[in-house]
């Protein structure tokens, strides 16, 4: 319940009353609404399933009639029918009287089959090998040639299929086909020669009448096994695409899918009207209660509101705000005590600000004083002895490096660009090579955009000094120090790695705790320069977001990473967390 503390006292009181009344009512109303909605949806879904089952049965009966007709004509062994098919297999017109007799024979058989499937208004026709109609039951003339569109659609039939009906749609321009045909090839049982093709078409109006259930909200659709639409009956309302109530059934004989979809909006609209009346009545009483509670609570809480407003102004920066004291009641006594507390807080804030500013200046001076180049005199002496003993004047470059370091130390209180700091580190490594007689390879790679970022001078040197003094104390064969920089998430990351002897895992964990300040540093005055001082310097300069981490190098040695916040431009953000508890 901590979130309640963000509200005023009388607001919390109001919210408590509202929660005790509104939440139970809302829960019961929501549960009732969902229960009724689910029950109504289940009943409608069962009703739709029964409807499409009846429609599917009717379609299966029609398919059975088509299957019977196809078997009767394609597998007939009646000699007269076979003779008629053989005679007309290549005919293109009534060339003689025999053509008429044979066509009349086929026509009589087609009439019998048409009467059997009269309710479906099927189109039955036989086409010979020259694509001429030799038997038909509609308005297509005998020996007329099939339309090109029809030949194109039927051309996809599998000529090798002899026992199974093949289905295909026939359409001129509409999305829904005018006819959906079943086709079967007729072969001569004597020599297995193709005599013709039987086509039985189901008209579109048959499907439309069959799918018309009288419910304008329901969308019924019939698609074939390939997913193409055979027929669709759309309701007057658009189907809700967000999970409508859907029922479907598969017609096993053909693989067709018959589906019914009902938009939930048509169901919810009826239920919503009933609940709207109940909620409206409750809303009137609830609104009246809300207005009265706000008026009464505001009247009783007016003195506390004044106190809260004064506190808010004080927190916002107005330290001169005071609460007017009227009367001698508990609120007046509280106001007087609060005014006195504000006076004491002002004095304490002023004292703390002065002390913190002085402490920051002293700590910066102390940390800067700790990072002094004590090695410089010893190094100059070592170089001088080497030059005198070897008579080698080529070490002038070493002296030049020392001069660069000396200039850097003289201006230690001024910021420096990262690229210049890396150059000074190179001079430092060059000097330490002579002093320690090591051939140290120093490389640095700066991501574009980080070269000109300004840092305090000598911030990175203690890490390099630690790598040379401790990491290379075992004098490895090819000592190496690498420095990389990049920008990530508003932070400048500087990684310094070496291939020295490294540290044990437990020692690295202890060092990491000391660098983060989680473990207090033991007093060791003999160590003037150290990684702990560098981590403390980061905290003082850049606040709690900055840190120095230590980790083992997979290739051997150590990896130290500086994380410094960057505000933009050419400077990292210093003193950005000066008022944050760390």
TORLO-794664 format. One record per residue (C-alpha): residue in one letter; x negated, y negated, z negated. Coordinates in Angstrom, 1 decimal, always signed. Example, Ala and Ser with C-alpha at 12.3 -4.5 7.8 and 13.67 -1.06 7.14 Angstrom:
2
<"a",<-12.3,+4.5,-7.8>>
<"s",<-13.7,+1.1,-7.1>>
//
This chain:
582
<"x",<+0.0,+0.0,+0.0>>
<"x",<-3.0,-2.3,+0.3>>
<"x",<-1.5,-3.8,+3.5>>
<"x",<+1.2,-5.4,+1.3>>
<"x",<-1.4,-7.7,-0.3>>
<"x",<-1.5,-9.7,+3.0>>
<"x",<+2.0,-11.1,+2.3>>
<"x",<+3.2,-13.5,-0.4>>
<"x",<+5.0,-12.3,-3.5>>
<"x",<+8.5,-13.2,-2.4>>
<"x",<+7.8,-11.7,+1.1>>
<"x",<+6.8,-8.5,-0.6>>
<"x",<+10.0,-8.6,-2.6>>
<"x",<+12.0,-9.1,+0.5>>
<"x",<+10.2,-6.4,+2.4>>
<"x",<+10.8,-3.9,-0.4>>
<"x",<+14.6,-4.5,-0.4>>
<"x",<+14.7,-4.4,+3.4>>
<"x",<+12.7,-1.2,+3.4>>
<"x",<+15.0,+0.5,+0.9>>
<"x",<+18.1,-0.4,+3.0>>
<"x",<+16.8,-0.5,+6.6>>
<"x",<+14.5,+2.5,+6.7>>
<"x",<+17.0,+5.1,+5.4>>
<"x",<+19.7,+3.8,+7.8>>
<"x",<+17.3,+3.7,+10.7>>
<"x",<+16.1,+7.2,+10.0>>
<"x",<+19.6,+8.6,+9.7>>
<"x",<+20.7,+6.8,+12.8>>
<"x",<+17.7,+7.9,+14.8>>
<"x",<+18.2,+11.5,+13.7>>
<"x",<+21.9,+11.4,+14.6>>
<"x",<+21.2,+9.8,+17.9>>
<"x",<+18.6,+12.4,+18.9>>
<"x",<+20.7,+15.3,+17.7>>
<"x",<+23.8,+14.2,+19.7>>
<"x",<+21.6,+13.3,+22.7>>
<"x",<+20.0,+16.8,+22.6>>
<"x",<+23.3,+18.6,+22.2>>
<"x",<+24.9,+16.8,+25.1>>
<"x",<+21.9,+17.3,+27.3>>
<"x",<+21.9,+21.1,+26.5>>
<"x",<+25.6,+21.4,+27.4>>
<"x",<+25.2,+19.5,+30.6>>
<"x",<+22.1,+21.5,+31.5>>
<"x",<+23.9,+24.8,+31.0>>
<"x",<+26.8,+23.4,+33.1>>
<"x",<+24.4,+22.5,+36.0>>
<"x",<+22.8,+25.9,+35.8>>
<"x",<+26.2,+27.6,+36.2>>
<"x",<+27.0,+25.3,+39.1>>
<"x",<+23.8,+25.9,+41.1>>
<"x",<+24.2,+29.7,+40.4>>
<"x",<+27.6,+29.7,+42.1>>
<"x",<+26.1,+27.7,+45.0>>
<"x",<+23.2,+30.1,+45.3>>
<"x",<+25.5,+33.1,+45.4>>
<"x",<+27.5,+31.5,+48.2>>
<"x",<+24.2,+30.8,+50.1>>
<"x",<+23.2,+34.4,+49.6>>
<"x",<+26.5,+35.6,+51.0>>
<"x",<+25.9,+33.5,+54.1>>
<"x",<+22.3,+34.9,+54.4>>
<"x",<+23.8,+38.4,+54.1>>
<"x",<+26.1,+37.7,+57.0>>
<"x",<+23.1,+36.4,+59.0>>
<"x",<+21.1,+39.5,+58.2>>
<"x",<+23.9,+41.7,+59.3>>
<"x",<+24.3,+39.9,+62.6>>
<"x",<+20.6,+40.0,+63.2>>
<"x",<+20.4,+43.7,+62.5>>
<"x",<+23.4,+44.5,+64.6>>
<"x",<+22.0,+42.7,+67.7>>
<"x",<+18.3,+43.3,+67.3>>
<"x",<+18.4,+47.0,+66.4>>
<"x",<+21.4,+48.0,+68.4>>
<"x",<+21.4,+51.3,+70.2>>
<"x",<+24.6,+50.8,+72.1>>
<"x",<+23.7,+51.7,+75.8>>
<"x",<+26.0,+49.0,+77.2>>
<"x",<+24.5,+46.3,+75.0>>
<"x",<+21.0,+47.4,+75.9>>
<"x",<+21.8,+47.5,+79.6>>
<"x",<+23.2,+44.0,+79.3>>
<"x",<+20.1,+42.7,+77.5>>
<"x",<+17.9,+44.4,+80.1>>
<"x",<+19.7,+43.0,+83.0>>
<"x",<+19.8,+39.5,+81.7>>
<"x",<+16.3,+39.4,+80.2>>
<"x",<+15.0,+37.2,+83.1>>
<"x",<+18.2,+35.8,+84.5>>
<"x",<+18.6,+32.1,+84.9>>
<"x",<+22.2,+31.9,+86.3>>
<"x",<+25.2,+34.0,+87.4>>
<"x",<+23.4,+35.4,+90.5>>
<"x",<+25.9,+38.2,+91.0>>
<"x",<+29.0,+39.8,+89.5>>
<"x",<+27.0,+42.1,+87.3>>
<"x",<+25.5,+39.1,+85.6>>
<"x",<+29.0,+38.0,+84.7>>
<"x",<+30.0,+41.5,+83.4>>
<"x",<+26.9,+41.8,+81.3>>
<"x",<+27.2,+38.3,+79.9>>
<"x",<+30.9,+38.9,+79.1>>
<"x",<+29.8,+42.0,+77.1>>
<"x",<+27.4,+40.0,+75.0>>
<"x",<+29.9,+37.3,+74.6>>
<"x",<+32.5,+39.7,+73.2>>
<"x",<+30.0,+41.0,+70.6>>
<"x",<+29.1,+37.4,+69.7>>
<"x",<+32.8,+36.6,+69.2>>
<"x",<+33.1,+39.5,+66.7>>
<"x",<+30.1,+38.2,+64.7>>
<"x",<+31.4,+34.6,+64.8>>
<"x",<+34.7,+35.7,+63.2>>
<"x",<+32.8,+37.4,+60.4>>
<"x",<+30.8,+34.2,+59.6>>
<"x",<+33.6,+31.8,+60.4>>
<"x",<+33.5,+30.0,+57.0>>
<"x",<+29.8,+29.1,+57.5>>
<"x",<+30.3,+27.7,+61.1>>
<"x",<+27.2,+29.5,+62.2>>
<"x",<+25.7,+29.0,+65.6>>
<"x",<+24.7,+32.4,+67.1>>
<"x",<+22.9,+32.6,+70.4>>
<"x",<+20.6,+35.0,+72.3>>
<"x",<+17.8,+33.6,+74.5>>
<"x",<+16.1,+35.6,+77.2>>
<"x",<+12.5,+35.6,+78.0>>
<"x",<+12.9,+32.6,+80.3>>
<"x",<+14.3,+30.6,+77.4>>
<"x",<+17.8,+30.7,+78.9>>
<"x",<+20.9,+31.1,+76.7>>
<"x",<+22.6,+34.3,+77.7>>
<"x",<+25.0,+34.4,+74.7>>
<"x",<+26.3,+31.6,+72.5>>
<"x",<+29.3,+30.7,+70.4>>
<"x",<+29.2,+26.9,+70.5>>
<"x",<+29.2,+24.3,+73.3>>
<"x",<+25.9,+25.3,+74.8>>
<"x",<+26.4,+26.4,+78.5>>
<"x",<+25.5,+29.9,+79.5>>
<"x",<+22.1,+30.1,+81.1>>
<"x",<+21.3,+26.6,+80.0>>
<"x",<+17.7,+26.0,+79.0>>
<"x",<+16.8,+25.3,+75.4>>
<"x",<+15.7,+21.7,+74.5>>
<"x",<+12.0,+21.0,+74.4>>
<"x",<+12.3,+20.0,+70.8>>
<"x",<+13.9,+23.3,+70.0>>
<"x",<+11.2,+25.2,+71.9>>
<"x",<+8.5,+23.2,+70.0>>
<"x",<+10.0,+24.2,+66.6>>
<"x",<+10.6,+27.8,+67.5>>
<"x",<+7.1,+28.1,+69.1>>
<"x",<+5.6,+28.5,+65.6>>
<"x",<+7.4,+31.9,+65.1>>
<"x",<+5.2,+34.9,+64.6>>
<"x",<+5.7,+37.2,+67.7>>
<"x",<+4.2,+40.1,+65.9>>
<"x",<+6.9,+40.1,+63.2>>
<"x",<+9.7,+42.5,+64.1>>
<"x",<+11.5,+43.4,+60.9>>
<"x",<+11.9,+40.2,+58.9>>
<"x",<+14.0,+37.2,+59.7>>
<"x",<+11.9,+34.1,+60.4>>
<"x",<+13.3,+30.7,+59.4>>
<"x",<+12.6,+27.2,+60.8>>
<"x",<+14.3,+23.8,+60.7>>
<"x",<+15.5,+22.0,+63.8>>
<"x",<+15.8,+18.2,+63.7>>
<"x",<+16.0,+15.5,+66.2>>
<"x",<+15.1,+12.4,+64.2>>
<"x",<+16.6,+12.6,+60.7>>
<"x",<+14.6,+13.7,+57.7>>
<"x",<+17.1,+16.4,+57.0>>
<"x",<+17.4,+19.1,+59.8>>
<"x",<+20.7,+19.3,+61.8>>
<"x",<+20.3,+23.1,+61.8>>
<"x",<+18.2,+25.6,+59.9>>
<"x",<+17.7,+28.7,+62.1>>
<"x",<+17.0,+32.3,+61.4>>
<"x",<+15.2,+34.0,+64.3>>
<"x",<+14.6,+37.6,+65.2>>
<"x",<+13.1,+39.2,+68.3>>
<"x",<+15.0,+41.9,+70.2>>
<"x",<+12.9,+44.7,+71.6>>
<"x",<+13.8,+47.5,+74.0>>
<"x",<+13.6,+50.8,+72.0>>
<"x",<+12.6,+52.6,+75.2>>
<"x",<+9.4,+50.8,+76.0>>
<"x",<+9.2,+48.3,+73.1>>
<"x",<+9.4,+45.4,+75.6>>
<"x",<+10.8,+42.1,+74.4>>
<"x",<+14.3,+41.6,+75.8>>
<"x",<+15.1,+38.3,+74.1>>
<"x",<+15.3,+36.3,+70.8>>
<"x",<+18.3,+36.0,+68.5>>
<"x",<+18.9,+32.6,+66.9>>
<"x",<+21.4,+32.1,+64.1>>
<"x",<+21.7,+28.5,+62.9>>
<"x",<+23.2,+27.1,+59.7>>
<"x",<+24.6,+23.6,+60.3>>
<"x",<+23.7,+20.7,+58.0>>
<"x",<+27.4,+20.0,+57.2>>
<"x",<+27.6,+23.5,+55.7>>
<"x",<+24.9,+22.7,+53.2>>
<"x",<+26.3,+19.2,+52.5>>
<"x",<+29.8,+20.6,+51.8>>
<"x",<+28.3,+23.3,+49.6>>
<"x",<+26.2,+20.9,+47.6>>
<"x",<+29.1,+18.5,+47.0>>
<"x",<+30.1,+19.2,+43.4>>
<"x",<+32.2,+16.0,+42.9>>
<"x",<+29.7,+14.6,+40.3>>
<"x",<+28.3,+11.4,+41.7>>
<"x",<+25.4,+11.4,+39.2>>
<"x",<+24.0,+14.7,+40.1>>
<"x",<+21.4,+15.1,+42.9>>
<"x",<+21.3,+18.6,+44.5>>
<"x",<+18.6,+19.6,+46.8>>
<"x",<+17.6,+22.8,+48.7>>
<"x",<+14.1,+23.3,+50.0>>
<"x",<+12.5,+26.2,+51.8>>
<"x",<+9.5,+28.2,+50.7>>
<"x",<+7.1,+25.7,+52.4>>
<"x",<+8.6,+22.8,+50.4>>
<"x",<+10.4,+21.2,+53.3>>
<"x",<+13.9,+19.8,+52.7>>
<"x",<+16.8,+21.9,+54.0>>
<"x",<+19.6,+19.8,+52.6>>
<"x",<+20.0,+17.2,+49.9>>
<"x",<+23.1,+15.6,+48.3>>
<"x",<+22.2,+12.4,+46.5>>
<"x",<+24.3,+10.8,+43.8>>
<"x",<+25.4,+7.3,+43.6>>
<"x",<+22.8,+6.6,+40.8>>
<"x",<+19.1,+6.6,+41.3>>
<"x",<+17.4,+9.6,+39.7>>
<"x",<+15.5,+8.7,+36.6>>
<"x",<+11.9,+9.6,+37.4>>
<"x",<+11.0,+9.9,+33.7>>
<"x",<+11.9,+13.6,+33.1>>
<"x",<+15.5,+13.9,+34.4>>
<"x",<+17.5,+16.9,+33.4>>
<"x",<+16.5,+19.5,+36.0>>
<"x",<+17.9,+23.0,+36.7>>
<"x",<+16.7,+25.2,+39.5>>
<"x",<+17.2,+28.6,+40.9>>
<"x",<+15.2,+30.6,+43.4>>
<"x",<+17.0,+32.5,+46.3>>
<"x",<+15.0,+35.7,+46.5>>
<"x",<+16.0,+36.7,+50.0>>
<"x",<+14.5,+33.6,+51.6>>
<"x",<+12.4,+32.0,+48.9>>
<"x",<+14.5,+28.8,+49.0>>
<"x",<+14.7,+26.7,+45.9>>
<"x",<+18.0,+25.1,+44.8>>
<"x",<+17.5,+22.3,+42.3>>
<"x",<+19.9,+20.0,+40.4>>
<"x",<+18.7,+16.7,+38.8>>
<"x",<+20.7,+14.5,+36.5>>
<"x",<+19.3,+11.1,+35.4>>
<"x",<+19.1,+10.8,+31.6>>
<"x",<+20.4,+7.2,+32.0>>
<"x",<+23.9,+8.6,+32.9>>
<"x",<+23.9,+10.6,+29.7>>
<"x",<+22.3,+8.0,+27.5>>
<"x",<+24.7,+5.3,+28.7>>
<"x",<+27.7,+7.1,+27.2>>
<"x",<+26.0,+7.9,+23.9>>
<"x",<+24.5,+4.4,+23.6>>
<"x",<+27.9,+2.8,+23.7>>
<"x",<+29.1,+4.8,+20.8>>
<"x",<+26.0,+4.0,+18.7>>
<"x",<+26.0,+0.4,+19.7>>
<"x",<+29.3,-0.2,+18.0>>
<"x",<+28.0,+1.4,+14.7>>
<"x",<+24.7,-0.5,+14.9>>
<"x",<+26.5,-3.8,+15.6>>
<"x",<+28.7,-3.5,+12.5>>
<"x",<+25.8,-2.7,+10.4>>
<"x",<+23.7,-5.5,+11.9>>
<"x",<+26.3,-8.1,+10.9>>
<"x",<+26.1,-7.1,+7.2>>
<"x",<+22.4,-6.7,+7.3>>
<"x",<+21.9,-10.2,+8.8>>
<"x",<+24.0,-11.7,+6.1>>
<"x",<+22.0,-9.9,+3.4>>
<"x",<+18.8,-11.0,+5.0>>
<"x",<+19.8,-14.7,+5.1>>
<"x",<+20.9,-14.7,+1.5>>
<"x",<+17.8,-12.8,+0.3>>
<"x",<+15.5,-15.2,+2.1>>
<"x",<+17.3,-18.3,+0.6>>
<"x",<+17.3,-16.9,-3.0>>
<"x",<+13.8,-15.6,-2.9>>
<"x",<+12.5,-18.8,-1.4>>
<"x",<+14.2,-20.9,-4.2>>
<"x",<+12.8,-18.7,-6.9>>
<"x",<+9.3,-18.5,-5.4>>
<"x",<+8.8,-22.2,-4.5>>
<"x",<+6.3,-23.0,-7.3>>
<"x",<+4.3,-19.9,-6.4>>
<"x",<+4.4,-20.9,-2.7>>
<"x",<+2.9,-24.3,-3.6>>
<"x",<+0.1,-22.5,-5.5>>
<"x",<-0.6,-20.2,-2.5>>
<"x",<-0.7,-23.1,-0.1>>
<"x",<-3.2,-24.9,-2.3>>
<"x",<-5.4,-21.8,-2.5>>
<"x",<-5.2,-21.5,+1.3>>
<"x",<-6.4,-25.1,+1.8>>
<"x",<-9.2,-24.6,-0.6>>
<"x",<-10.4,-21.5,+1.1>>
<"x",<-10.1,-23.4,+4.4>>
<"x",<-12.7,-25.9,+3.2>>
<"x",<-10.7,-28.6,+1.4>>
<"x",<-12.5,-28.5,-2.0>>
<"x",<-10.6,-31.6,-3.1>>
<"x",<-7.2,-30.0,-3.1>>
<"x",<-5.4,-29.9,-6.5>>
<"x",<-2.0,-28.6,-7.6>>
<"x",<+0.4,-31.2,-9.1>>
<"x",<+1.3,-30.2,-12.7>>
<"x",<+5.0,-30.8,-13.5>>
<"x",<+6.7,-29.6,-16.7>>
<"x",<+5.4,-27.2,-19.4>>
<"x",<+6.5,-23.9,-18.1>>
<"x",<+4.4,-20.9,-17.2>>
<"x",<+3.8,-22.2,-13.7>>
<"x",<+2.6,-25.6,-14.9>>
<"x",<+0.2,-23.9,-17.3>>
<"x",<-1.1,-21.7,-14.4>>
<"x",<-1.5,-24.8,-12.2>>
<"x",<-3.6,-26.6,-14.8>>
<"x",<-5.8,-23.6,-15.3>>
<"x",<-6.2,-23.3,-11.6>>
<"x",<-7.3,-26.9,-11.2>>
<"x",<-9.9,-26.4,-13.9>>
<"x",<-11.1,-23.3,-12.2>>
<"x",<-11.5,-25.2,-8.9>>
<"x",<-13.7,-27.7,-10.6>>
<"x",<-15.9,-25.0,-12.0>>
<"x",<-16.1,-23.2,-8.7>>
<"x",<-17.2,-26.4,-6.9>>
<"x",<-20.0,-26.9,-9.4>>
<"x",<-21.1,-23.2,-9.1>>
<"x",<-21.0,-23.3,-5.2>>
<"x",<-23.2,-26.4,-5.2>>
<"x",<-25.7,-24.7,-7.5>>
<"x",<-25.7,-21.5,-5.6>>
<"x",<-26.2,-23.2,-2.2>>
<"x",<-29.1,-25.1,-3.5>>
<"x",<-30.7,-22.0,-5.0>>
<"x",<-30.2,-19.9,-1.9>>
<"x",<-31.7,-22.5,+0.4>>
<"x",<-34.7,-22.8,-1.8>>
<"x",<-35.0,-19.0,-2.1>>
<"x",<-34.9,-18.6,+1.6>>
<"x",<-37.7,-21.2,+2.2>>
<"x",<-39.9,-19.6,-0.5>>
<"x",<-39.3,-16.1,+0.8>>
<"x",<-40.2,-17.1,+4.3>>
<"x",<-43.3,-18.7,+3.2>>
<"x",<-44.3,-15.7,+1.0>>
<"x",<-43.7,-13.2,+3.9>>
<"x",<-45.6,-15.4,+6.4>>
<"x",<-48.5,-15.6,+3.9>>
<"x",<-48.6,-11.8,+3.6>>
<"x",<-49.2,-11.3,+7.3>>
<"x",<-52.7,-12.7,+7.5>>
<"x",<-55.5,-11.4,+9.9>>
<"x",<-57.8,-10.0,+7.2>>
<"x",<-59.5,-7.9,+9.8>>
<"x",<-60.8,-10.9,+11.8>>
<"x",<-64.1,-11.5,+10.0>>
<"x",<-65.0,-7.8,+9.9>>
<"x",<-64.2,-7.4,+13.6>>
<"x",<-66.4,-10.4,+14.5>>
<"x",<-69.2,-9.0,+12.5>>
<"x",<-68.9,-5.6,+14.2>>
<"x",<-69.0,-7.2,+17.6>>
<"x",<-71.9,-9.4,+16.7>>
<"x",<-73.9,-6.4,+15.4>>
<"x",<-73.1,-4.4,+18.5>>
<"x",<-74.3,-7.2,+20.8>>
<"x",<-77.5,-7.7,+18.9>>
<"x",<-78.4,-4.1,+18.8>>
<"x",<-77.5,-3.3,+22.4>>
<"x",<-78.4,-6.6,+24.0>>
<"x",<-75.1,-6.4,+25.9>>
<"x",<-73.5,-9.7,+27.0>>
<"x",<-70.5,-8.0,+28.6>>
<"x",<-68.7,-8.1,+25.3>>
<"x",<-67.9,-11.7,+25.9>>
<"x",<-64.4,-10.6,+26.9>>
<"x",<-64.0,-9.3,+23.3>>
<"x",<-64.9,-12.7,+21.9>>
<"x",<-62.4,-14.3,+24.3>>
<"x",<-59.8,-11.9,+22.9>>
<"x",<-60.6,-12.9,+19.4>>
<"x",<-60.2,-16.5,+20.4>>
<"x",<-56.8,-15.8,+21.7>>
<"x",<-55.9,-14.1,+18.4>>
<"x",<-57.3,-17.0,+16.5>>
<"x",<-55.1,-19.5,+18.4>>
<"x",<-52.1,-17.2,+17.7>>
<"x",<-52.8,-17.2,+14.0>>
<"x",<-53.2,-20.9,+13.9>>
<"x",<-49.7,-21.4,+15.3>>
<"x",<-48.1,-18.5,+13.4>>
<"x",<-45.1,-20.7,+12.3>>
<"x",<-44.1,-21.4,+15.9>>
<"x",<-41.9,-19.0,+18.1>>
<"x",<-43.4,-17.3,+21.1>>
<"x",<-42.0,-15.6,+24.2>>
<"x",<-41.9,-11.8,+24.2>>
<"x",<-44.2,-11.7,+27.3>>
<"x",<-46.8,-13.9,+25.5>>
<"x",<-46.5,-11.8,+22.4>>
<"x",<-47.3,-8.7,+24.4>>
<"x",<-50.3,-10.4,+25.9>>
<"x",<-51.6,-11.2,+22.4>>
<"x",<-51.0,-7.6,+21.3>>
<"x",<-53.2,-6.6,+24.3>>
<"x",<-55.9,-8.8,+23.0>>
<"x",<-55.5,-7.3,+19.5>>
<"x",<-55.8,-3.8,+20.9>>
<"x",<-58.8,-4.8,+22.9>>
<"x",<-60.5,-6.1,+19.7>>
<"x",<-59.6,-3.0,+17.7>>
<"x",<-61.1,-0.8,+20.3>>
<"x",<-64.5,-2.3,+19.6>>
<"x",<-64.1,-2.2,+15.9>>
<"x",<-62.9,+1.4,+15.8>>
<"x",<-64.8,+2.6,+18.8>>
<"x",<-61.7,+4.0,+20.5>>
<"x",<-60.6,+3.8,+24.1>>
<"x",<-56.9,+2.8,+23.5>>
<"x",<-54.5,+2.6,+26.4>>
<"x",<-52.0,-0.2,+25.8>>
<"x",<-49.0,-0.6,+28.2>>
<"x",<-45.8,-2.6,+28.0>>
<"x",<-42.7,-2.6,+30.2>>
<"x",<-40.2,-5.5,+29.7>>
<"x",<-36.7,-5.3,+31.1>>
<"x",<-35.9,-8.3,+33.3>>
<"x",<-34.2,-10.9,+31.2>>
<"x",<-36.2,-10.1,+28.1>>
<"x",<-39.6,-11.6,+29.0>>
<"x",<-38.7,-15.2,+28.0>>
<"x",<-36.8,-14.4,+24.8>>
<"x",<-38.5,-16.1,+21.9>>
<"x",<-39.6,-14.3,+18.7>>
<"x",<-41.6,-15.3,+15.6>>
<"x",<-45.3,-14.8,+16.2>>
<"x",<-47.1,-11.7,+15.0>>
<"x",<-43.7,-9.9,+14.4>>
<"x",<-44.8,-6.8,+16.3>>
<"x",<-48.4,-6.7,+15.3>>
<"x",<-48.0,-4.7,+12.0>>
<"x",<-46.5,-1.8,+13.9>>
<"x",<-49.5,-1.7,+16.4>>
<"x",<-51.9,-2.1,+13.5>>
<"x",<-50.2,+0.8,+11.7>>
<"x",<-50.6,+3.0,+14.8>>
<"x",<-54.3,+2.2,+15.1>>
<"x",<-55.2,+2.3,+11.4>>
<"x",<-53.1,+5.4,+10.5>>
<"x",<-51.9,+7.1,+13.7>>
<"x",<-55.4,+7.1,+15.3>>
<"x",<-57.3,+7.8,+12.2>>
<"x",<-57.9,+11.4,+13.4>>
<"x",<-59.4,+9.9,+16.6>>
<"x",<-57.3,+11.6,+19.3>>
<"x",<-58.8,+12.2,+22.7>>
<"x",<-56.6,+9.8,+24.7>>
<"x",<-55.0,+7.3,+22.2>>
<"x",<-52.0,+5.5,+23.8>>
<"x",<-49.6,+2.8,+22.7>>
<"x",<-46.5,+1.9,+24.7>>
<"x",<-44.1,-1.0,+24.3>>
<"x",<-40.7,-1.2,+26.0>>
<"x",<-37.9,-3.8,+25.7>>
<"x",<-34.3,-3.8,+26.9>>
<"x",<-30.9,-5.6,+26.1>>
<"x",<-28.0,-3.4,+24.9>>
<"x",<-24.8,-4.6,+23.4>>
<"x",<-26.0,-8.1,+22.5>>
<"x",<-29.1,-6.7,+20.8>>
<"x",<-32.8,-6.9,+21.9>>
<"x",<-34.3,-3.5,+21.4>>
<"x",<-38.2,-3.3,+21.3>>
<"x",<-39.7,+0.2,+21.1>>
<"x",<-43.3,+0.8,+20.2>>
<"x",<-44.5,+4.4,+20.4>>
<"x",<-47.9,+6.0,+20.0>>
<"x",<-49.4,+9.5,+20.3>>
<"x",<-51.2,+9.6,+17.0>>
<"x",<-51.0,+12.1,+14.2>>
<"x",<-47.4,+11.1,+13.2>>
<"x",<-45.8,+11.8,+9.9>>
<"x",<-44.0,+14.7,+8.2>>
<"x",<-40.2,+14.8,+8.5>>
<"x",<-39.7,+14.1,+4.8>>
<"x",<-42.1,+11.2,+4.9>>
<"x",<-40.3,+9.7,+7.9>>
<"x",<-37.0,+9.9,+6.0>>
<"x",<-38.5,+8.2,+3.0>>
<"x",<-40.0,+5.5,+5.2>>
<"x",<-36.6,+4.9,+6.9>>
<"x",<-34.9,+4.4,+3.6>>
<"x",<-37.6,+1.9,+2.5>>
<"x",<-37.3,+0.0,+5.9>>
<"x",<-33.5,-0.2,+5.5>>
<"x",<-33.7,-1.3,+1.9>>
<"x",<-31.9,+1.8,+0.6>>
<"x",<-35.0,+2.7,-1.5>>
<"x",<-36.8,+0.0,-3.6>>
<"x",<-40.4,-0.7,-2.6>>
<"x",<-42.9,+0.1,-5.3>>
<"x",<-45.3,-2.7,-6.2>>
<"x",<-48.5,-2.2,-4.2>>
<"x",<-50.4,-5.6,-4.2>>
<"x",<-53.4,-4.1,-2.5>>
<"x",<-51.4,-3.6,+0.8>>
<"x",<-51.3,-7.1,+2.3>>
<"x",<-49.7,-6.1,+5.6>>
<"x",<-47.1,-3.4,+6.0>>
<"x",<-44.1,-2.2,+7.8>>
<"x",<-41.9,-2.9,+4.8>>
<"x",<-42.8,-6.6,+4.9>>
<"x",<-41.9,-6.7,+8.6>>
<"x",<-38.5,-5.1,+7.9>>
<"x",<-37.9,-7.7,+5.2>>
<"x",<-38.9,-10.5,+7.5>>
<"x",<-36.4,-9.3,+10.1>>
<"x",<-33.6,-9.3,+7.4>>
<"x",<-34.5,-12.8,+6.3>>
<"x",<-34.7,-14.2,+9.8>>
<"x",<-31.8,-12.5,+11.6>>
<"x",<-29.5,-11.1,+8.9>>
<"x",<-28.0,-7.7,+8.3>>
<"x",<-27.6,-6.8,+12.0>>
<"x",<-31.3,-6.7,+12.6>>
<"x",<-33.4,-3.7,+11.5>>
<"x",<-36.6,-1.7,+12.0>>
<"x",<-36.3,+2.1,+12.4>>
<"x",<-38.9,+4.8,+12.4>>
<"x",<-38.6,+8.2,+14.2>>
<"x",<-40.9,+11.0,+15.3>>
<"x",<-42.2,+10.9,+18.9>>
<"x",<-41.4,+14.1,+20.8>>
<"x",<-44.8,+13.9,+22.4>>
<"x",<-46.5,+13.4,+19.1>>
<"x",<-47.0,+10.3,+17.0>>
<"x",<-44.3,+7.8,+15.9>>
<"x",<-41.7,+5.6,+17.5>>
<"x",<-40.7,+2.3,+15.8>>
<"x",<-37.8,+0.3,+17.2>>
<"x",<-36.9,-3.4,+16.5>>
<"x",<-33.1,-4.3,+16.8>>
<"x",<-32.7,-8.1,+17.0>>
<"x",<-29.4,-9.8,+17.8>>
<"x",<-29.3,-12.1,+20.9>>
<"x",<-26.9,-14.9,+21.3>>
<"x",<-27.9,-15.8,+24.9>>
<"x",<-30.3,-18.1,+26.7>>
<"x",<-33.9,-17.8,+25.8>>
<"x",<-33.7,-17.3,+22.1>>
<"x",<-32.7,-14.5,+19.8>>
<"x",<-30.1,-15.6,+17.2>>
<"x",<-31.8,-16.4,+13.9>>
<"x",<-30.1,-17.2,+10.6>>
<"x",<-26.8,-16.0,+12.1>>
<"x",<-25.9,-14.1,+9.0>>
<"x",<-27.1,-16.5,+6.3>>
<"x",<-23.8,-16.4,+4.4>>
<"x",<-23.3,-12.6,+4.5>>
<"x",<-23.9,-10.3,+1.5>>
<"x",<-26.5,-7.8,+2.4>>
//
